[in-house]
Amino acid sequence: MKEEKSKINIPRLIVRIVILLVILLILLFVIKIAPNYTKGEFEGITNLVINNNNITRNVKSEIIIEDDGKTVYLGTDDVKNFFEEYLLIDEENNRIITTSKTKTVEMPLEGKQIKSSGSNVEIEHGIIKKDGKYYMPMSDLANIYGIELKYSKESDIVTIDSIDRKMVQAKAKKNMGIKYKATGFSKNVDKVSKGDTLILVQDKEKGGNIVISGWVQVRTKEGEIGYVKEKDIENEEVIRENEVSKTKLDGKVSLVWDYYSQYVTAPVRTGEIEGINVLSPSFYEITASGDLDSNIGLSGKNYIEWAHANGYKVWPMVQNSELGDLDAMSKILSTYESREYLISNIVTSLVSNGVDGVNIDFENMYKADKDNFSRFLIELAPRLREAGLTLSVDVTAPDGSETWSLCFDRNLIGNVADYIIFMAYDQNGVSSTKAGTVAGADWVELNIKKFLGQEGVNSDKIILGIPFYTRLWKESNGTLTSSVVNMRSVKVPDGVEKTWDESTKQYYIEYEQGGTNYKMWIEDEESIKAKLDLINQYDLAGAGFWSKDRESNTIWGIVADKLNIK
């Protein structure tokens, strides 16, 4: 009897197992596969694909399509989000100011004549306003923003590609479906025929095609993004490479400011300077009218010729030191017209003199002018980049006085400029109430960390300014004074012993003479080495030295070695 029951139960058990397996497979399908068959998340609305990323979920305004798909409008909030974060809507003056990588553009809120990098340009479609929002004709602005834009009526997808990014295409080997996910069970998002062109999506972080278990991510001509088997494509071809910056140097920057008064001619230089690849002569001062007071002349032209003959880049300084008036600086920065006037003067002179970049050294500005100074740089940078010129901007340490430190938006400057130069000196300057070092290594490192941390500046943008001078402090009858001592002129009196200060990484001397107490924190080869080590430790962009002819004869070999300058 027991045997008969056993025979009867075995088939039932098998049936139950089969049923259980079927249920498990169904659950697996629901969990893993079924989502691939659901309707697309963005069906029924115009999709936006930028650089092979469907960013439709992040679009804030509607996408307006006109002229049978030939004209595409994006809202200014989306243009600002995806293309130009510094876009400025100036309703008071009936315009939008927008910048791209190589263009600064003034667009009227009503009208089709724009001004691009100072030149009038007629576009086919102007800005439109709908429901209180402004929409920009991106089809007409493709050259401004450096993009390729296409609209597919069939898929209702707008695709935008940046022309400075790598693009790879291939051909379909056969008629096939484009899968939503990298699996044969996934739904088709599109179909292609044999010989159709597919764009291969690139891995921005790792480089190369995005490949998952033999599947490669692609984009169809209709803008759909999905996967095909890697073996089902052929004739892979790179049709465009990532654009390499023409305004940043390969390797570390080693800049020296070659300062001379506006009342004398440029210095005569001969031969080579070891360890240097950039020279910044003091060619320009700005005037209250926004003009440039140039001190180039024949001697300056000879200087540029000598520099280029020896392989050096020339980034002349543009200073505001002769203004002597914060109000005059404020007025220059206050309007787009006044900024544009100065910018045009700067770019025109730089190009005509055949230099390689510029060093903006605007000091002593109102804190209230911080945003306007930022706007000046935002509008200047594309004009310079269009001309192939490097933009470097000098700033002080964070957390100082309003007119000396708080007038700089270092994060923005680090984003906009090719380089931000931290003038890491005058820790204790002429107005200091106590004797101290000009640039202690501990103070320098603390502020490097502030640049990288609280200021959010990328390390590859930061050039560390290093002084070739120190101060001799004198205290007599309760009165403290100081005088600048160039590095090459430092002398330790006979009988005075140097003491190494580990915090500042400098030798320190103190002595009394004739009732006056003297103190000095010495800048020499050892202190400069310590600062150069910080550049390498934090992987900064390089060094800037203030200034030529203050240094010791042996320092340039040390610079060349530490920064690997050939």
Backbone torsions as a table, in degrees:
resi	resn	phi	psi	omega
1	MET	NA	-44.8	178.3
2	LYS	-60.9	-38.5	178.4
3	GLU	-63.8	-43.2	179.5
4	GLU	-62.0	-44.6	178.2
5	LYS	-60.7	-39.0	178.3
6	SER	-61.2	-42.2	180.0
7	LYS	-66.0	-35.0	-179.0
8	ILE	-72.5	-38.2	-174.2
9	ASN	-75.1	-27.0	-177.7
10	ILE	-60.4	-50.5	176.9
11	PRO	-59.3	-39.7	178.6
12	ARG	-63.0	-41.0	179.3
13	LEU	-62.4	-42.8	179.4
14	ILE	-62.3	-43.4	179.0
15	VAL	-59.7	-45.0	179.8
16	ARG	-62.3	-40.2	178.7
17	ILE	-63.6	-43.4	179.7
18	VAL	-62.5	-44.7	178.8
19	ILE	-60.2	-43.6	179.6
20	LEU	-61.6	-43.2	178.6
21	LEU	-62.7	-41.5	178.4
22	VAL	-61.0	-43.9	179.0
23	ILE	-61.4	-43.0	179.0
24	LEU	-62.9	-41.6	178.3
25	LEU	-64.0	-40.0	178.4
26	ILE	-63.3	-44.1	178.2
27	LEU	-61.6	-42.4	178.1
28	LEU	-60.9	-42.0	179.3
29	PHE	-62.0	-45.0	-178.5
30	VAL	-63.2	-42.8	-176.0
31	ILE	-74.7	-44.6	-170.7
32	LYS	-100.4	-36.0	-168.4
33	ILE	-108.0	-42.4	-175.4
34	ALA	-52.5	-38.8	178.5
35	PRO	-55.0	-26.5	179.8
36	ASN	-71.0	-12.4	-177.7
37	TYR	-103.3	-3.2	179.6
38	THR	-72.4	160.0	178.3
39	LYS	-64.3	149.1	-179.5
40	GLY	-58.5	146.1	-176.5
41	GLU	-61.2	-30.8	-172.8
42	PHE	-114.7	22.6	178.2
43	GLU	-67.9	142.0	179.6
44	GLY	94.4	-6.1	176.7
45	ILE	-133.7	158.7	176.9
46	THR	-67.9	124.8	178.4
47	ASN	-90.1	151.9	176.9
48	LEU	-123.3	119.4	178.3
49	VAL	-115.5	117.7	179.4
50	ILE	-117.5	122.3	-179.6
51	ASN	48.7	46.9	174.8
52	ASN	66.6	22.1	172.8
53	ASN	-119.9	123.6	175.8
54	ASN	-78.1	106.0	-175.8
55	ILE	-107.6	23.6	-176.1
56	THR	-56.2	-37.7	-178.9
57	ARG	-61.4	-21.9	-177.5
58	ASN	-98.5	-0.2	179.3
59	VAL	-72.4	129.0	-174.3
60	LYS	-95.2	-26.4	-179.7
61	SER	-123.8	162.8	178.2
62	GLU	-65.3	153.7	173.8
63	ILE	-96.1	120.6	-176.0
64	ILE	-98.6	125.8	179.6
65	ILE	-113.6	125.9	178.1
66	GLU	-132.8	173.2	177.2
67	ASP	56.4	46.5	178.1
68	ASP	54.4	39.1	175.7
69	GLY	90.7	-1.7	-177.2
70	LYS	-80.5	-23.9	-176.9
71	THR	-121.1	126.4	-179.4
72	VAL	-118.9	127.2	177.5
73	TYR	-110.0	136.6	171.0
74	LEU	-119.2	144.3	176.8
75	GLY	-65.9	151.9	-178.1
76	THR	-61.3	-29.9	177.9
77	ASP	-66.3	-33.7	178.0
78	ASP	-77.9	-36.5	175.3
79	VAL	-60.6	-42.7	179.4
80	LYS	-66.0	-38.0	-177.4
81	ASN	-73.0	-39.5	-171.9
82	PHE	-103.1	-23.3	-171.5
83	PHE	-125.9	-38.9	-171.6
84	GLU	-150.4	94.4	-173.4
85	GLU	-67.8	-17.3	-177.1
86	TYR	-99.3	13.5	178.1
87	LEU	-54.5	134.4	-175.1
88	LEU	-121.3	119.2	173.5
89	ILE	-92.3	112.6	-176.5
90	ASP	-111.0	80.1	-177.1
91	GLU	-66.6	-29.3	179.6
92	GLU	-59.3	-37.2	179.3
93	ASN	-107.6	15.2	171.9
94	ASN	58.2	50.4	-176.1
95	ARG	-159.4	164.8	169.3
96	ILE	-119.2	134.2	173.0
97	ILE	-107.0	119.3	-179.7
98	THR	-130.2	147.6	178.2
99	THR	-126.4	148.6	172.5
100	SER	-122.8	-167.2	-179.1
101	LYS	-58.9	-38.2	-174.6
102	THR	-130.5	14.0	-177.6
103	LYS	-138.3	143.2	167.4
104	THR	-118.1	121.8	-168.0
105	VAL	-127.1	134.1	171.8
106	GLU	-107.7	119.0	-177.5
107	MET	-117.0	127.2	175.9
108	PRO	-72.4	145.8	175.5
109	LEU	-67.8	-22.3	175.5
110	GLU	-134.5	117.4	-178.2
111	GLY	129.9	167.3	-174.3
112	LYS	-120.4	3.4	177.4
113	GLN	-98.7	112.5	178.8
114	ILE	-104.5	164.3	175.3
115	LYS	-116.4	112.4	-177.4
116	SER	-109.5	115.6	-178.3
117	SER	50.1	41.9	176.0
118	GLY	88.5	-7.4	-177.9
119	SER	-110.1	141.1	177.7
120	ASN	-75.0	133.0	-179.7
121	VAL	-135.0	133.2	176.9
122	GLU	-95.0	127.3	175.1
123	ILE	-111.5	160.2	-173.4
124	GLU	-74.5	-34.6	-177.2
125	HIS	-128.2	138.9	178.1
126	GLY	-97.2	-175.9	176.0
127	ILE	-68.4	140.6	174.3
128	ILE	-118.0	156.7	179.3
129	LYS	-121.2	131.2	-179.3
130	LYS	-143.8	126.7	179.3
131	ASP	52.5	39.3	176.6
132	GLY	80.7	2.0	-179.7
133	LYS	-112.6	147.8	176.1
134	TYR	-95.8	139.9	179.6
135	TYR	-123.9	134.2	-175.9
136	MET	-104.9	137.9	-178.3
137	PRO	-77.3	87.4	-174.3
138	MET	-63.0	-29.0	176.6
139	SER	-60.1	-37.3	-179.7
140	ASP	-81.2	-16.2	-175.4
141	LEU	-106.5	12.9	-177.1
142	ALA	-57.5	-42.4	179.7
143	ASN	-68.4	-31.3	178.8
144	ILE	-65.7	-48.8	-175.9
145	TYR	-88.7	-2.4	178.7
146	GLY	66.1	49.2	-176.7
147	ILE	-131.4	161.3	167.0
148	GLU	-111.8	128.2	-176.1
149	LEU	-124.4	133.0	177.7
150	LYS	-137.4	147.6	175.1
151	TYR	-124.6	130.6	176.4
152	SER	-105.9	116.2	177.6
153	LYS	-67.1	-34.8	-177.0
154	GLU	-62.4	-45.4	-178.5
155	SER	-97.0	-12.4	-175.0
156	ASP	58.2	47.3	-179.4
157	ILE	-124.2	132.5	170.1
158	VAL	-98.3	123.5	176.2
159	THR	-110.6	135.1	178.9
160	ILE	-130.0	126.8	178.5
161	ASP	-121.4	132.5	174.0
162	SER	-76.7	128.4	-174.7
163	ILE	-75.6	-5.6	176.8
164	ASP	-94.5	6.5	179.5
165	ARG	-107.7	153.7	179.8
166	LYS	-63.7	138.9	174.8
167	MET	-133.8	131.3	-179.4
168	VAL	-125.7	135.8	177.8
169	GLN	-127.7	161.9	177.6
170	ALA	-149.5	172.2	179.5
171	LYS	-110.1	145.3	174.9
172	ALA	-75.0	132.3	179.6
173	LYS	-76.4	-21.7	-174.0
174	LYS	-155.7	172.0	170.9
175	ASN	-69.7	130.1	-177.0
176	MET	-163.6	165.0	176.6
177	GLY	-91.5	148.9	173.1
178	ILE	-95.8	118.1	-172.4
179	LYS	-83.6	143.7	177.8
180	TYR	-63.2	-41.5	176.1
181	LYS	-126.5	168.0	-177.2
182	ALA	-79.1	65.2	177.3
183	THR	-157.6	146.3	179.8
184	GLY	-67.4	-18.4	179.7
185	PHE	-81.0	-13.9	-174.1
186	SER	-70.8	155.8	176.7
187	LYS	-68.3	161.4	172.9
188	ASN	-87.0	133.3	173.1
189	VAL	-97.2	-17.5	179.6
190	ASP	-165.9	166.3	174.9
191	LYS	-126.3	146.4	177.0
192	VAL	-128.9	157.0	177.6
193	SER	-104.1	160.9	177.6
194	LYS	-55.3	131.8	179.8
195	GLY	90.5	-9.2	177.7
196	ASP	-65.7	147.3	178.6
197	THR	-85.2	135.1	175.9
198	LEU	-122.6	138.5	172.6
199	ILE	-88.1	127.1	179.4
200	LEU	-88.6	121.3	-178.2
201	VAL	-69.7	133.5	-176.4
202	GLN	-98.8	143.6	175.3
203	ASP	-80.7	109.8	-175.0
204	LYS	-63.7	-36.4	-176.8
205	GLU	-79.3	-49.5	-173.9
206	LYS	-93.5	-19.0	-174.2
207	GLY	79.3	158.9	-179.7
208	GLY	83.1	177.2	-179.3
209	ASN	-70.0	153.3	172.8
210	ILE	-85.6	113.1	-176.5
211	VAL	-124.6	130.1	178.1
212	ILE	-128.0	109.9	175.6
213	SER	48.8	45.2	177.1
214	GLY	88.3	-3.4	175.7
215	TRP	-101.7	139.3	179.3
216	VAL	-115.2	137.4	-179.8
217	GLN	-80.2	135.1	-175.2
218	VAL	-137.6	166.2	171.3
219	ARG	-127.0	133.4	-179.7
220	THR	-86.5	171.7	179.0
221	LYS	-64.6	-19.9	177.4
222	GLU	-86.9	-1.3	177.6
223	GLY	92.2	-0.6	179.4
224	GLU	-74.0	140.3	-179.8
225	ILE	-113.3	129.8	179.9
226	GLY	-165.7	-154.6	-173.3
227	TYR	-130.9	145.3	169.7
228	VAL	-133.4	158.9	174.9
229	LYS	-63.1	134.9	-179.1
230	GLU	-58.6	-33.0	-179.5
231	LYS	-72.2	-11.3	-177.0
232	ASP	-96.7	11.5	174.9
233	ILE	-123.2	158.5	-178.9
234	GLU	-151.2	173.2	176.8
235	ASN	56.7	44.6	177.3
236	GLU	-62.5	134.6	-174.1
237	GLU	-146.0	130.1	173.7
238	VAL	-83.3	113.7	-178.7
239	ILE	-98.6	-10.8	177.4
240	ARG	-160.5	134.1	178.5
241	GLU	-98.1	161.3	172.8
242	ASN	-60.4	132.5	-179.9
243	GLU	-72.7	132.2	179.1
244	VAL	-91.7	134.3	180.0
245	SER	-57.8	132.7	178.5
246	LYS	-98.0	-3.4	-174.9
247	THR	-112.9	-1.3	174.7
248	LYS	-110.4	145.3	-177.2
249	LEU	-81.7	149.7	168.5
250	ASP	-75.1	131.4	-179.3
251	GLY	78.0	-167.2	-176.6
252	LYS	-74.9	145.5	171.9
253	VAL	-86.0	134.4	172.4
254	SER	-129.8	96.4	-173.0
255	LEU	-107.7	142.2	170.5
256	VAL	-126.5	129.7	173.5
257	TRP	-74.7	126.3	178.9
258	ASP	-106.9	82.1	-172.1
259	TYR	-84.7	136.6	170.2
260	TYR	-149.2	153.6	-176.1
261	SER	-64.3	150.4	175.5
262	GLN	-65.3	-11.8	-175.6
263	TYR	-99.1	3.7	175.5
264	VAL	-127.8	168.9	-179.9
265	THR	-84.9	162.3	178.9
266	ALA	-59.0	145.1	-178.5
267	PRO	-66.4	153.1	175.6
268	VAL	-90.8	118.1	179.6
269	ARG	-113.5	142.2	176.1
270	THR	-135.2	159.1	177.4
271	GLY	69.5	-157.6	-176.9
272	GLU	-116.2	154.7	172.6
273	ILE	-112.7	112.1	-177.7
274	GLU	-63.4	138.9	172.7
275	GLY	83.6	5.8	-177.2
276	ILE	-116.1	140.5	171.3
277	ASN	-128.3	-6.0	178.3
278	VAL	-137.9	135.9	174.7
279	LEU	-118.0	138.5	179.6
280	SER	-125.1	86.1	178.6
281	PRO	-77.8	153.7	-176.4
282	SER	-87.9	72.9	-175.5
283	PHE	-80.3	-29.6	-167.3
284	TYR	-129.4	141.1	165.1
285	GLU	-125.2	143.5	176.4
286	ILE	-91.1	151.3	178.3
287	THR	-105.3	170.6	-178.1
288	ALA	-63.9	-22.7	179.5
289	SER	-86.6	-3.7	-178.0
290	GLY	88.4	8.8	175.1
291	ASP	-85.3	167.8	176.8
292	LEU	-104.2	126.2	171.2
293	ASP	-91.5	101.3	-173.4
294	SER	-92.4	137.8	177.7
295	ASN	-122.0	39.6	-178.1
296	ILE	-82.9	-68.6	179.4
297	GLY	60.2	-167.2	-179.7
298	LEU	-65.9	-38.6	-179.5
299	SER	-64.4	-37.7	177.4
300	GLY	-66.5	-40.7	177.6
301	LYS	-63.2	-40.0	176.0
302	ASN	-64.1	-37.4	178.4
303	TYR	-61.6	-47.5	179.7
304	ILE	-61.4	-42.8	-180.0
305	GLU	-62.2	-43.9	177.5
306	TRP	-61.7	-45.1	-178.4
307	ALA	-60.1	-48.6	-178.8
308	HIS	-65.7	-35.3	178.6
309	ALA	-63.6	-26.3	179.8
310	ASN	-101.1	9.5	174.0
311	GLY	83.9	15.2	-178.9
312	TYR	-94.3	142.2	168.4
313	LYS	-79.4	150.1	178.5
314	VAL	-119.9	116.1	176.8
315	TRP	-118.6	86.3	-176.8
316	PRO	-60.6	148.6	174.8
317	MET	-78.1	139.9	165.3
318	VAL	-115.1	113.1	-173.5
319	GLN	-112.3	158.4	173.7
320	ASN	-115.6	16.8	-172.8
321	SER	-67.1	-27.6	-178.3
322	GLU	-82.0	-12.6	178.2
323	LEU	-61.1	-46.6	179.4
324	GLY	63.3	18.1	-173.1
325	ASP	-150.5	113.7	179.5
326	LEU	-65.4	-32.0	179.4
327	ASP	-65.7	-39.2	178.1
328	ALA	-64.0	-40.4	177.1
329	MET	-64.1	-42.0	179.6
330	SER	-60.4	-42.3	-179.5
331	LYS	-64.3	-41.2	179.7
332	ILE	-61.9	-38.5	-175.8
333	LEU	-84.0	-11.0	-164.4
334	SER	-73.8	-28.6	-176.2
335	THR	-128.2	157.1	176.7
336	TYR	-61.2	-39.0	-178.2
337	GLU	-64.2	-44.5	-179.5
338	SER	-70.1	-36.8	176.1
339	ARG	-65.7	-44.1	-179.1
340	GLU	-62.6	-36.9	178.5
341	TYR	-61.6	-47.2	178.9
342	LEU	-65.9	-42.7	-180.0
343	ILE	-59.5	-46.6	179.7
344	SER	-61.0	-40.1	177.8
345	ASN	-63.3	-43.1	-179.6
346	ILE	-63.8	-52.8	-176.1
347	VAL	-62.1	-44.3	-179.2
348	THR	-59.4	-44.9	-178.5
349	SER	-69.4	-41.3	179.3
350	LEU	-61.0	-45.8	-178.6
351	VAL	-65.5	-45.0	-177.0
352	SER	-65.2	-27.5	-179.7
353	ASN	-95.0	0.9	171.8
354	GLY	67.0	32.1	177.9
355	VAL	-88.7	-177.5	-169.8
356	ASP	-112.4	-8.2	-178.1
357	GLY	178.2	-163.1	-179.1
358	VAL	-150.7	151.2	174.4
359	ASN	-118.7	109.8	179.6
360	ILE	-85.7	117.0	-177.8
361	ASP	-124.2	76.1	176.8
362	PHE	-100.3	114.9	-179.0
363	GLU	-121.3	159.1	-179.8
364	ASN	59.6	78.4	177.3
365	MET	-130.1	153.4	175.9
366	TYR	-63.3	143.1	172.8
367	LYS	-57.9	-34.2	-179.9
368	ALA	-65.4	-17.4	179.7
369	ASP	-94.6	7.4	-177.9
370	LYS	-56.9	-48.1	-178.2
371	ASP	-66.9	-36.9	178.9
372	ASN	-69.7	-35.5	174.0
373	PHE	-65.2	-39.2	175.9
374	SER	-60.9	-44.3	177.5
375	ARG	-59.8	-39.7	177.0
376	PHE	-56.6	-45.6	-179.4
377	LEU	-71.1	-38.7	177.1
378	ILE	-58.5	-41.1	-177.7
379	GLU	-81.7	-26.3	178.8
380	LEU	-76.8	-43.1	-171.5
381	ALA	-54.1	-48.0	179.9
382	PRO	-63.5	-36.7	179.3
383	ARG	-61.9	-40.7	178.5
384	LEU	-69.5	-43.2	-178.6
385	ARG	-64.0	-36.3	177.3
386	GLU	-60.7	-33.7	179.5
387	ALA	-90.5	2.3	180.0
388	GLY	73.9	27.3	-176.0
389	LEU	-107.4	142.3	-178.4
390	THR	-84.8	137.5	177.0
391	LEU	-109.0	118.9	171.3
392	SER	-121.0	142.6	-174.9
393	VAL	-130.6	129.1	180.0
394	ASP	-87.1	134.5	175.7
395	VAL	-138.0	161.7	178.0
396	THR	-94.4	-179.7	176.4
397	ALA	-66.8	147.9	176.0
398	PRO	-65.5	166.7	169.0
399	ASP	67.0	30.3	175.8
400	GLY	-103.8	-148.3	-177.9
401	SER	-74.6	165.0	-176.6
402	GLU	-63.0	-45.0	-175.1
403	THR	-87.0	-10.9	-177.5
404	TRP	-107.6	-30.7	-172.9
405	SER	-128.4	-46.2	-173.9
406	LEU	-76.5	0.4	178.3
407	CYS	-85.5	0.3	-178.0
408	PHE	-113.3	131.1	168.8
409	ASP	-95.0	90.1	-171.4
410	ARG	-66.7	-34.1	177.6
411	ASN	-62.1	-48.5	179.4
412	LEU	-63.9	-43.9	179.7
413	ILE	-59.9	-41.5	177.9
414	GLY	-63.2	-30.5	177.8
415	ASN	-77.5	-38.8	-171.6
416	VAL	-84.7	-45.1	-175.4
417	ALA	-81.6	160.7	172.7
418	ASP	-70.5	-38.7	179.6
419	TYR	-142.4	144.7	171.2
420	ILE	-115.2	124.2	-175.1
421	ILE	-101.5	114.2	178.1
422	PHE	-83.9	109.2	178.2
423	MET	-75.6	85.3	-171.9
424	ALA	-85.9	62.9	177.7
425	TYR	-153.9	175.2	-170.7
426	ASP	62.6	36.5	169.9
427	GLN	-55.1	-43.2	167.9
428	ASN	-124.3	108.3	-174.9
429	GLY	-105.3	-162.9	-173.8
430	VAL	-61.4	-29.4	-177.7
431	SER	-92.7	3.5	-177.1
432	SER	-63.2	143.8	-179.9
433	THR	-93.2	-2.4	176.6
434	LYS	-141.0	152.2	178.7
435	ALA	-71.3	142.4	179.3
436	GLY	-174.2	175.1	-178.2
437	THR	-71.2	153.9	174.1
438	VAL	-77.0	-35.3	-177.0
439	ALA	-157.9	81.3	176.9
440	GLY	-75.0	143.0	-177.3
441	ALA	-59.8	-35.9	179.4
442	ASP	-65.3	-42.7	177.8
443	TRP	-66.8	-42.5	178.5
444	VAL	-60.5	-46.8	-179.2
445	GLU	-65.1	-40.8	177.9
446	LEU	-56.6	-42.6	-178.0
447	ASN	-77.4	-28.6	170.8
448	ILE	-59.7	-44.2	178.7
449	LYS	-63.1	-35.1	176.6
450	LYS	-66.4	-42.0	177.1
451	PHE	-58.6	-45.0	-176.7
452	LEU	-76.0	-31.3	-176.0
453	GLY	-95.4	-86.0	-174.3
454	GLN	-63.2	-30.1	-179.6
455	GLU	-88.9	-18.8	175.5
456	GLY	65.3	37.2	178.7
457	VAL	-95.5	133.7	178.4
458	ASN	-68.1	141.5	-176.1
459	SER	-60.8	-34.2	-177.1
460	ASP	-74.7	0.5	175.1
461	LYS	-101.0	-16.4	-169.0
462	ILE	-91.8	120.4	169.7
463	ILE	-102.3	128.1	-177.5
464	LEU	-89.1	117.2	176.2
465	GLY	-78.0	128.4	-174.8
466	ILE	-123.2	131.5	-177.6
467	PRO	-84.6	140.4	169.1
468	PHE	-100.8	37.0	179.7
469	TYR	-152.4	165.9	173.7
470	THR	-142.2	-170.6	177.6
471	ARG	-128.1	138.8	171.1
472	LEU	-98.2	115.8	-177.2
473	TRP	-94.2	138.4	-177.9
474	LYS	-129.1	124.9	178.8
475	GLU	-122.1	120.5	-178.7
476	SER	-143.4	128.5	178.9
477	ASN	53.1	38.5	177.4
478	GLY	78.6	2.8	179.5
479	THR	-104.4	130.1	-178.8
480	LEU	-107.6	127.9	173.4
481	THR	-133.7	168.4	178.0
482	SER	-149.6	160.0	175.0
483	SER	-138.5	146.4	179.5
484	VAL	-73.9	135.4	175.6
485	VAL	-124.9	119.0	178.4
486	ASN	-67.1	149.5	-178.1
487	MET	-53.4	-41.9	-177.4
488	ARG	-73.0	-13.3	-175.7
489	SER	-105.1	2.4	-178.7
490	VAL	-64.6	128.6	177.0
491	LYS	-131.6	134.4	175.8
492	VAL	-99.1	118.6	-178.6
493	PRO	-57.3	150.6	177.6
494	ASP	-57.3	135.7	177.1
495	GLY	86.8	-7.0	179.3
496	VAL	-94.1	129.9	-177.4
497	GLU	-98.1	134.0	176.5
498	LYS	-81.1	139.6	177.0
499	THR	-119.6	130.1	179.8
500	TRP	-79.3	126.9	177.6
501	ASP	-102.6	108.9	-174.5
502	GLU	-66.9	-31.7	-179.3
503	SER	-67.6	-49.6	-179.3
504	THR	-84.1	-13.8	-174.9
505	LYS	56.2	48.6	179.4
506	GLN	-141.7	154.7	168.4
507	TYR	-82.2	141.4	-176.8
508	TYR	-121.4	138.1	174.4
509	ILE	-128.9	148.7	175.9
510	GLU	-147.4	132.4	-179.3
511	TYR	-157.1	164.6	-179.9
512	GLU	-119.1	137.6	179.6
513	GLN	-146.2	122.8	176.2
514	GLY	57.5	35.4	179.0
515	GLY	81.7	1.8	178.4
516	THR	-109.3	134.0	178.3
517	ASN	-93.6	128.0	-177.4
518	TYR	-113.3	139.4	175.9
519	LYS	-137.4	144.5	177.0
520	MET	-153.1	132.9	169.0
521	TRP	-101.1	113.7	-165.2
522	ILE	-84.0	131.6	167.7
523	GLU	-93.9	116.9	178.7
524	ASP	-144.7	-167.2	-177.3
525	GLU	-58.2	-37.6	-177.6
526	GLU	-70.1	-42.4	-179.3
527	SER	-69.1	-36.7	177.8
528	ILE	-67.1	-40.6	176.3
529	LYS	-55.8	-43.4	-178.4
530	ALA	-61.6	-39.7	179.4
531	LYS	-72.2	-37.8	176.2
532	LEU	-64.5	-35.0	176.7
533	ASP	-63.5	-34.7	177.3
534	LEU	-64.3	-36.0	177.6
535	ILE	-59.9	-45.6	179.9
536	ASN	-73.3	-36.8	180.0
537	GLN	-61.6	-41.1	-177.6
538	TYR	-101.3	9.2	176.4
539	ASP	53.2	47.5	178.4
540	LEU	-76.5	168.8	-175.0
541	ALA	-71.6	-25.4	-179.6
542	GLY	157.3	-156.8	-175.3
543	ALA	-131.9	150.2	170.5
544	GLY	-126.5	135.0	-172.6
545	PHE	-115.8	126.4	176.6
546	TRP	-110.0	113.6	-8.1
547	SER	-143.0	174.9	-176.5
548	LYS	-58.2	141.6	178.2
549	ASP	79.2	4.0	171.2
550	ARG	-97.4	-13.8	-171.7
551	GLU	-80.2	162.4	170.4
552	SER	-77.4	160.6	-176.5
553	ASN	-68.6	-22.7	-173.8
554	THR	-93.1	-6.2	-169.6
555	ILE	-72.5	-31.4	-172.5
556	TRP	-68.7	-31.8	175.2
557	GLY	-64.7	-38.0	177.1
558	ILE	-65.6	-43.6	178.1
559	VAL	-59.9	-47.5	-179.5
560	ALA	-57.9	-41.3	-178.6
561	ASP	-70.4	-47.0	-176.2
562	LYS	-67.8	-37.7	-176.6
563	LEU	-99.4	2.0	178.9
564	ASN	56.7	49.0	178.4
565	ILE	-94.3	118.9	-178.9
566	LYS	-87.5	NA	NA
